C-alpha cells in the first residue's frame, strides 16, 4: 500500500471566499479529494460560507455530478413524485412573488425532470447540463436539452423569464461564473431561482463539534460534507454573491430535502457501521422532516432573485 501523506489541518493554501471574497479559516476537517490529493474545509470569517480548499498543489476542483447511481435515483417513481410536489411548491412561491414565467431555462438540469414537468405546466422550458449522457437521456424523453456550448443558439436573444439552478451552484468552485451565466440568460426583470444546501443547518455544526470534541474518533461528517459539493452557502453568503452580480433578492426560504430521495439515498449500501447509521437515518427522516419544516429549519436554502429592469 502506498503511504499517504500526513495531513495537518490549517496547512492548506487558503482561498478567498467564493461567496463574498472574504478571508477563510480552517474548521479542521480534511478529506481525500482524489489519488494523493487532500482538501480542507474552510469557513469565511465574514459571511460564514463553508468551502473546500486544497492542501495538495494542483488538486482537481472540478465536479462530476452525474455519477451512475443518480440516473437510477432520479428515474425512481417515488423520487420523481416527491420532486413534482417540490416543483409545484416552487411555482407557487414564484406566483406569490407575482412571477409567472412563460419561458424558462434550467441550468444543470440533469436528465430533464424539471424541464419536462415545467413544460407540462404550459411553460416553454429548456435545460442544459455539462454531462452529455444526461443531456442525451433528457432528449430521449422529448425535453429540449443542450450542452452549455449549444445554449447561445437555443436561448432567445432577449432572454428567458426564469432561470433555475436546482442543487447546482454548490458543485462548482467558481459559483459566481455559473450564476453569472444564468443571469446573462435572463431577460431584463427576469428571475433566478436557486436551491442549494444551507451551511447554517444546525446538524452541520453538531457533526463538526462531535468530530472535534472526540478528536476524530467519532466522525459522521461524511453525510454532510463531501468533495462533490465545493461550497456550502449561508444566507449572507448567497446574498453577497447575488449582489456582486447585480441581482436583488426577493425571497429566501428553507426547505427540507425530498423525503423519498433521502430515504432511498440513505438505504444504499456501504461499510457496515456506515450502512447501519444510514439505515437508521432513512427510518427517522420522515419524522425529522416534518419537525424541521414546522420549525423552518430546512437543510436547503431556497432563493429567488431578480435583475433590474
C-alpha positions as CSV (number, residue, x, y, z in Angstrom):
1,X,0.0,0.0,0.0
2,X,1.3,3.4,-0.9
3,X,1.9,5.6,2.2
4,X,-0.4,8.5,2.5
5,X,0.9,11.9,3.5
6,X,0.2,13.3,6.9
7,X,-2.5,16.0,6.7
8,X,-2.3,18.8,9.2
9,X,-5.4,21.0,9.3
10,X,-4.5,24.6,8.7
11,X,-1.8,23.7,6.2
12,X,-3.8,24.4,3.1
13,X,-3.4,27.2,0.6
14,X,-6.3,29.3,1.7
15,X,-8.6,30.7,-1.0
16,X,-10.8,33.7,-0.8
17,X,-14.5,33.0,0.0
18,X,-16.2,32.2,-3.3
19,X,-19.4,33.9,-2.0
20,X,-18.2,37.3,-0.6
21,X,-14.5,37.3,-1.2
22,X,-13.7,37.4,2.5
23,X,-10.8,35.6,4.3
24,X,-11.3,32.0,5.3
25,X,-10.3,30.0,8.4
26,X,-9.9,26.2,8.7
27,X,-12.6,24.3,10.6
28,X,-10.2,21.3,11.0
29,X,-11.9,18.9,8.5
30,X,-10.0,17.3,5.7
31,X,-10.8,14.6,3.1
32,X,-9.2,12.8,0.2
33,X,-10.3,14.6,-3.0
34,X,-8.5,12.2,-5.4
35,X,-5.4,10.0,-5.6
36,X,-2.8,11.7,-3.5
37,X,-4.9,14.8,-3.2
38,X,-6.3,16.4,0.0
39,X,-8.8,19.1,0.6
40,X,-9.6,21.1,3.7
41,X,-12.8,22.7,4.7
42,X,-12.7,26.5,5.4
43,X,-15.2,28.9,6.8
44,X,-15.4,32.5,5.6
45,X,-14.9,34.8,8.6
46,X,-17.3,37.4,7.1
47,X,-20.3,35.5,5.7
48,X,-19.7,32.1,7.3
49,X,-20.0,30.3,4.0
50,X,-18.0,27.0,4.0
51,X,-15.9,25.8,1.1
52,X,-13.1,23.3,0.3
53,X,-9.6,24.5,-0.4
54,X,-6.6,22.3,-1.4
55,X,-3.8,21.1,0.8
56,X,-2.2,19.4,-2.2
57,X,-0.9,21.6,-5.1
58,X,-2.7,21.1,-8.4
59,X,-5.8,19.5,-6.9
60,X,-8.6,18.9,-9.4
61,X,-11.5,21.1,-8.3
62,X,-14.0,20.0,-11.0
63,X,-17.1,18.0,-10.1
64,X,-18.7,15.0,-11.9
65,X,-22.2,15.4,-10.6
66,X,-24.0,12.6,-12.6
67,X,-22.5,9.6,-11.0
68,X,-24.1,6.4,-12.3
69,X,-26.3,5.8,-9.3
70,X,-28.0,9.2,-9.8
71,X,-29.6,8.1,-13.1
72,X,-31.4,5.4,-11.2
73,X,-32.2,7.7,-8.3
74,X,-33.9,10.4,-10.3
75,X,-35.7,7.9,-12.5
76,X,-37.3,6.3,-9.4
77,X,-41.1,6.8,-9.5
78,X,-41.4,7.7,-5.8
79,X,-38.5,10.2,-6.0
80,X,-40.0,11.7,-9.1
81,X,-43.3,12.2,-7.4
82,X,-41.7,13.9,-4.5
83,X,-39.9,16.3,-6.9
84,X,-43.1,17.0,-8.7
85,X,-44.5,18.2,-5.4
86,X,-41.4,20.3,-4.9
87,X,-41.6,21.8,-8.4
88,X,-45.3,22.8,-7.7
89,X,-44.1,24.4,-4.4
90,X,-41.5,26.4,-6.3
91,X,-44.1,27.6,-8.9
92,X,-46.4,28.6,-6.0
93,X,-43.6,30.6,-4.5
94,X,-43.0,32.4,-7.8
95,X,-46.7,33.1,-8.1
96,X,-46.8,34.7,-4.6
97,X,-44.0,37.0,-5.9
98,X,-46.1,37.9,-8.9
99,X,-43.7,35.9,-11.2
100,X,-45.5,33.9,-13.9
101,X,-42.9,32.6,-16.3
102,X,-43.8,31.8,-19.9
103,X,-40.2,30.8,-20.7
104,X,-37.6,29.0,-18.5
105,X,-34.1,27.7,-18.6
106,X,-33.0,25.0,-16.1
107,X,-29.2,25.0,-15.8
108,X,-27.7,21.8,-14.5
109,X,-31.0,20.1,-15.4
110,X,-29.6,16.5,-15.4
111,X,-31.9,14.0,-17.1
112,X,-34.6,16.7,-17.6
113,X,-37.1,16.0,-14.8
114,X,-37.8,19.6,-14.0
115,X,-37.9,20.9,-17.6
116,X,-40.3,18.1,-18.5
117,X,-42.6,18.9,-15.6
118,X,-42.5,22.7,-16.4
119,X,-43.4,22.0,-20.0
120,X,-46.4,20.1,-18.7
121,X,-47.5,23.3,-16.9
122,X,-47.6,25.2,-20.1
123,X,-44.1,26.8,-19.8
124,X,-41.8,26.9,-22.7
125,X,-38.9,25.1,-20.9
126,X,-35.4,24.0,-21.9
127,X,-32.4,22.8,-19.9
128,X,-28.7,22.5,-20.1
129,X,-26.1,20.2,-18.5
130,X,-22.4,19.6,-18.7
131,X,-22.9,15.9,-18.8
132,X,-23.6,14.8,-22.4
133,X,-25.0,11.4,-21.2
134,X,-27.6,13.2,-19.1
135,X,-28.4,15.6,-22.0
136,X,-29.0,12.6,-24.3
137,X,-31.2,11.0,-21.7
138,X,-33.3,14.1,-21.5
139,X,-33.6,14.4,-25.2
140,X,-34.9,10.8,-25.5
141,X,-37.8,11.9,-23.3
142,X,-38.6,14.8,-25.6
143,X,-37.0,17.5,-23.4
144,X,-35.3,20.5,-25.2
145,X,-31.9,19.8,-23.7
146,X,-28.5,21.3,-24.6
147,X,-24.9,21.2,-23.5
148,X,-23.5,24.7,-22.4
149,X,-21.8,25.4,-25.7
150,X,-25.2,24.9,-27.5
151,X,-27.1,27.5,-25.4
152,X,-26.2,30.6,-27.5
153,X,-28.2,29.2,-30.4
154,X,-31.0,27.8,-28.2
155,X,-31.9,30.6,-25.8
156,X,-33.9,33.6,-27.2
157,X,-31.8,36.7,-27.8
158,X,-33.9,38.7,-25.3
159,X,-33.5,36.0,-22.7
160,X,-36.0,33.9,-20.7
161,X,-38.3,34.8,-17.8
162,X,-36.8,32.5,-15.2
163,X,-33.5,30.6,-14.9
164,X,-33.4,27.8,-12.3
165,X,-30.4,26.2,-10.6
166,X,-31.6,23.2,-8.6
167,X,-28.8,21.9,-6.4
168,X,-26.1,23.1,-8.9
169,X,-24.2,26.1,-7.5
170,X,-22.5,24.0,-4.8
171,X,-20.9,21.7,-7.3
172,X,-18.5,24.3,-8.7
173,X,-15.5,26.0,-7.1
174,X,-16.5,29.2,-9.1
175,X,-20.2,29.7,-8.4
176,X,-20.0,33.4,-9.5
177,X,-19.2,32.2,-13.0
178,X,-22.1,29.8,-13.1
179,X,-24.7,32.2,-11.6
180,X,-23.4,34.9,-13.9
181,X,-24.0,32.6,-16.8
182,X,-27.6,32.2,-15.6
183,X,-28.0,35.9,-15.1
184,X,-26.8,36.5,-18.7
185,X,-29.6,34.3,-20.0
186,X,-32.4,36.3,-18.2
187,X,-34.5,39.0,-19.8
188,X,-34.5,42.4,-18.1
189,X,-36.6,42.0,-14.9
190,X,-36.3,38.2,-15.1
191,X,-36.0,36.0,-12.0
192,X,-33.3,33.5,-10.9
193,X,-34.3,30.5,-8.6
194,X,-31.6,28.7,-6.6
195,X,-31.8,25.7,-4.4
196,X,-28.6,24.8,-2.5
197,X,-27.5,23.3,0.8
198,X,-27.6,25.6,3.8
199,X,-24.3,25.9,5.6
200,X,-26.2,27.1,8.7
201,X,-28.3,24.0,9.0
202,X,-27.8,23.0,12.7
203,X,-26.8,19.4,12.1
204,X,-23.7,20.6,10.3
205,X,-22.3,22.3,13.4
206,X,-23.3,19.3,15.6
207,X,-21.4,16.9,13.4
208,X,-18.3,19.2,13.2
209,X,-18.4,19.7,17.0
210,X,-18.7,15.9,17.6
211,X,-15.8,15.2,15.4
212,X,-13.6,17.9,17.0
213,X,-14.5,17.0,20.6
214,X,-13.7,13.3,20.0
215,X,-10.5,14.2,18.1
216,X,-11.9,12.5,15.0
217,X,-12.7,9.2,16.8
218,X,-16.4,9.8,16.1
219,X,-16.7,11.2,12.6
220,X,-20.1,11.3,10.9
221,X,-19.4,14.4,8.8
222,X,-19.4,12.4,5.6
223,X,-23.2,12.6,5.5
224,X,-23.0,16.4,5.2
225,X,-19.6,17.2,3.7
226,X,-18.1,15.6,0.5
227,X,-15.9,16.7,-2.4
228,X,-18.7,16.8,-4.9
229,X,-20.0,19.9,-3.1
230,X,-17.3,22.6,-3.3
231,X,-19.3,25.3,-1.5
232,X,-21.9,25.4,1.3
233,X,-23.6,28.8,1.3
234,X,-25.1,30.7,4.2
235,X,-27.9,33.1,3.5
236,X,-25.5,36.0,4.0
237,X,-23.1,34.4,1.5
238,X,-25.6,33.8,-1.2
239,X,-26.9,37.3,-0.8
240,X,-23.4,38.7,-1.2
241,X,-22.8,36.6,-4.3
242,X,-26.0,37.7,-5.9
243,X,-25.4,41.3,-5.0
244,X,-22.0,41.2,-6.7
245,X,-23.7,40.0,-9.9
246,X,-26.3,42.8,-9.8
247,X,-29.2,40.6,-8.6
248,X,-31.7,41.7,-6.0
249,X,-33.0,39.0,-3.6
250,X,-36.8,38.8,-3.5
251,X,-37.3,35.8,-1.1
252,X,-35.3,33.3,1.0
253,X,-36.9,30.2,2.4
254,X,-35.6,26.9,3.9
255,X,-36.9,23.6,2.7
256,X,-36.0,20.1,3.6
257,X,-34.8,17.6,1.0
258,X,-37.5,15.5,-0.6
259,X,-38.4,12.6,1.6
260,X,-38.4,9.8,-1.0
261,X,-34.9,10.9,-2.2
262,X,-33.4,10.9,1.2
263,X,-34.9,7.6,2.2
264,X,-33.6,5.9,-1.0
265,X,-30.1,7.6,-0.6
266,X,-29.6,6.5,3.0
267,X,-30.9,3.0,2.2
268,X,-27.9,2.4,-0.1
269,X,-25.1,0.0,0.9
270,X,-21.7,0.9,2.3
271,X,-19.3,-0.2,5.1
272,X,-21.1,-2.0,7.9
273,X,-21.0,0.8,10.5
274,X,-21.9,3.5,8.0
275,X,-24.7,1.3,6.5
276,X,-26.3,0.8,9.9
277,X,-26.2,4.5,10.6
278,X,-27.6,5.4,7.2
279,X,-30.5,2.9,7.6
280,X,-31.3,4.5,10.9
281,X,-31.4,7.9,9.3
282,X,-33.6,6.6,6.5
283,X,-36.1,5.3,9.0
284,X,-36.0,8.5,11.1
285,X,-36.0,11.0,8.2
286,X,-39.8,11.3,7.6
287,X,-40.5,12.3,11.2
288,X,-37.5,14.6,11.3
289,X,-38.5,16.2,8.1
290,X,-42.0,17.1,9.4
291,X,-40.5,18.7,12.5
292,X,-37.8,20.7,10.6
293,X,-40.4,22.0,8.2
294,X,-42.6,23.2,11.1
295,X,-39.6,25.0,12.6
296,X,-38.4,26.3,9.2
297,X,-35.1,24.7,9.7
298,X,-34.7,23.0,6.4
299,X,-31.3,21.9,5.1
300,X,-31.8,23.7,1.8
301,X,-31.6,27.4,1.0
302,X,-34.3,28.5,-1.5
303,X,-33.5,31.9,-3.0
304,X,-35.4,33.9,-5.6
305,X,-33.6,37.0,-7.1
306,X,-34.3,39.4,-9.9
307,X,-32.4,41.6,-12.3
308,X,-33.1,45.4,-12.6
309,X,-35.5,46.1,-15.5
